[in-house]
Amino acid sequence: MTRISVRLDPELHDRLHQRAAGAQLPFSEFIRSALSVAADQDGRYVYSSQDEILATCIQTFAILATSLGDRAPDTLAKGMAHARTLLSQRGLLDPEGRS
């Protein structure tokens, strides 16, 4: 196995460690997986190949949240709080609350 050395800003390093922990993976395994995605064998550009799927998910969520919010705002609020907790545990939210 080839070994590489990469310098990271401490903030990026911390975020990557948090994502690895959220995925319940050792840091090195998480990084290898991320690099594997970046080197997609099908030649897709890693930063845009999932944009259409993500856009569809966001649209579906917006429609569902709007409908639920109209019918049961308390249920929507509970669901959003639960979603924030799950996203935070997986390192997908800014720990300082900026996003």
C-alpha angles and dihedrals in degrees: 000000000000117000123216132187120214130179115222133186108251091242093054091045091053093048091050091049089050091051091048090051091048089053089046091236132132110256094247092050091049092051092048089052092049091049090048090056090049090054094053110186092215091061095243117149103251096216096056108024093093098040095104092050091048092048091052091049092050092049092048092048092049092052093046094046092049092050094046092044090056093049104033114010093173091055090049091051092050092048093049091049090051091048091051090052093051093045091048092050089055094048094249096124129065105260089217091057097244093131 
